Amino acid sequence: MKANNNQPDTIKQFSEVKKIIDKSRNDALKSVNSELIMLYWNIGAYISRQLVESRWGDKAIDQLAYYLSSHGPDYRGFNRRNLYRMRQFYEAYMESEIVSAPLTQLSWTNHLLILSKTKTAEERLFYIALSVKEKYSSRELERQLDAAVFERTMLSNKNEIVAGGMENKIQTVFRDSYVFEFLGLPDDHNESEFQKGLIKNLKLFILELGRDFLFIGEEYKVQVGMHDYFIDLLFFHRELQCLVACELKITDFKPEYLGKVNFYLEALDRDVKKPHENPSIGVLLCKGKDDEVVEYALSRSLSPAKIADYTLKLPDKKQLQRKLHELFESFDVSIDKETVGGGEE
């Protein structure tokens, strides 16, 4: 074989061919999945219409499954259980406006997880949008469902406890509370154990934070004057286009913690942030917090910061659902009072 004197260029060209192959394969898989989801949707729609219009009796789905199975192994997946799931799939979203694109971007396994672990249309649509955005595998999606991300997000959004000029974006990116059940730490853990556990389980940590978080480093050094300071964890957020300084506390939030975070943000913005990036954001992860204390602490802070607490156990979904129900009820009551008051005027 003749030697190639331009090996680096050749390797680069070879890698371009590999990219073409990989893209084509990915597109093919997406196309197959899209067709499969629409097939199940159409079957579910057909079954649902036949039952609603009383053209089929109670045993019709069983008979359909038997009929299809008798036509060979190619129809093995269309058994009674799966046909019922297709009907459930169609009826869950038939009145929604997301029939096409978002639904076809999820695998059938992910759809079944959402259908089996959610109770309301709002919850289902939330997890569909989140799964599409974050590109969750089935295992990752199941973890988020078990961690009650929907309930926690809704409850978190009831309070605006963010300071700075990017309030709306930050509120959608950062949660009020985080779940780190994967750490397996004892209740009396120290900050070093907490930090090492998060680094050791970085993939799961970022899954809880969100995929747009890119890890830069731990104990990230910033120099101010003749002194060195170390930020517990430093990230970059792709959507917000900014550095994110994360400080870890194993105690409840104290107002003085915020001063340290603001100091770090000023150092990052002056010496680390690139000209095209947005101002840095600080995140204080505390073992607990009093929302009123947080509100007071943030009310005069000019730096964008989020104060959140964490737990080492998966939340009680039923308890969170009760809290969310109470929140919606109080919201409805406040609207009714405003309506009555407006009528009296």
Phi, psi and omega in degrees: 000137182287134180293145180251116182281346181249050186302315179303318179294321180295316179299320178298319179293320177299319181295329177295320177297319179298319179298320178298316179297312182299318180296317181297319179295316179297318178298322180294318179296319178297320180295318179297315180298317180300315179295323181294315181296318179292327175298312180295323177298313182293321177294315178300320180295317181297313180298315181300315181295320180297322180286319180296320182274008175061027176279337179244147176270185184297331185266005187297319182294320176299317181293323178297316179300317179295318180299314181293319181295332180287350181262019171109172185295340179296342182251016184297326182287351182260055178276178184303314183298314182290326177295321176296322178295322179295320176297315179298319179301312180295313185291336179289331186237006187296335179261006181268163179263010184253029187302326188267264194307300185302319182298321184282353179272353178257148175287160179297323178300317178294321177298318180295323177298314181296316180296323185278337187247007179237161184240336185237162178296320180298319180293317179298314181295326177299312183288330175296311180298318180294319180295320178295315181295313186269352180056053183291140165285171180297320180295319180294319179295318180299321178296317180293324176295315179293331180276004175055048182298322180299306182299317181295322180293316180296317179291326179295322184286354180287339181240132174268090181247051180234141176245154177112187187262003181244036190307309186297314181294317181297321183297328180277337183271316186259142179264165179280337183212145181236151182243122181237053182295339183286350182286326181064032182272150174288163181297330182265035180291156176257175185294326179296316178296321179298312182294315181296323179296319179295319179293319180297326180250044188300322181298315179289326177298314180290329175300319179289323180286315186131143188294340181287354177277123177250126184282129178259313179176164174255155184047048184290124187274131169236140182249127177232120185063232179258017185241147175256138178232152187232121178276130185308304181219137178236131179235168168235135180254122187293316182291314181282344180055056180204161173284147179233112178268123184247119178253137185251131178227132180264012176241173176294156181299138173234140183306327182293340177298327184294326179299321179295318179296316179300322177298315179297319181296321178296319178295318179296316182293326181280322192241345185242318183302137176276155186304325184276354183272156178281163178304145183294155180241143177252142176233123176256113177262109183245159180291334178197171180199150172259117186301327180290321176296318178300315181299316178297316184295324184272345189299329181246009179279133181269344182274139177292120183214151177233132178247119184229157174250172182222158174227153181259009180230148175299139184288159174280104185299322181295321179294319178295322179295323177296316179298319180294320178297317178298321179297314180296322179296317179294327178294317179296320180296318181295324178293318179298320180294320179294322180295316179297316180298321179294326181291327182290333178290000000 
